[in-house]
Amino acid sequence: MSDTNLSQFQRAAWLRKLYFTRAAFSFAWVALAFTVAKGSPVVATALLVIYPAWDALANLWDARMTGGAKANPTQVLNAWMSALVTVAVAVSLGLQLQVILAIFGAWAIVAGLLQLATAIRRRKSERGQWVMMLSGAQSALAGGFFVAQQGSAAPVVQTFAGYAAVGAVYFLISGLVVLFRRAKKSMTRGFASGEV
């Protein structure tokens, strides 16, 4: 299945799948951050590298399935930013630099603004984008909080896990909005055709 050949129904089904997948990943990541990572520096380090890497892959996957790179410049840019953040986090952890919250903060600001731009662009053709607009705006605000927290004694993984948990809820709500609107539309068509 590819980009421009998707019908409106297929696009809705694809976005629902994407949102639920991203929610599930984030909930699992948060669970590990608040349990296993507390007692394992190796797991904590892996989680800090995995999160932006997953975000990069998810944005590329989304762009590919919804029109390709030319139709989705904000998602492609978001994917590149996330890939760069993955490298920056890995390097800073390897060198034991205490700049992780600043890196995540700058990333959350830029990624949030790009997500907001994507949702604004999609709002006329795809349902549920108001949730993604809120998510993008909240991400940008949270990024400012992370930058302000830099240098404090706050545990990085658990601090970032709160952000990831909120993001997971936004993705879950978006998936449910798409699911229920699709179901409502199907029922309306059924009533109109006399099938229900």
Salt bridges, closest charged atoms under 4 A:
ASP55 OD1 - ARG22 NH2 2.27
ASP62 OD1 - ARG122 NH2 2.62
GLU126 OE2 - ARG11 NE 2.48
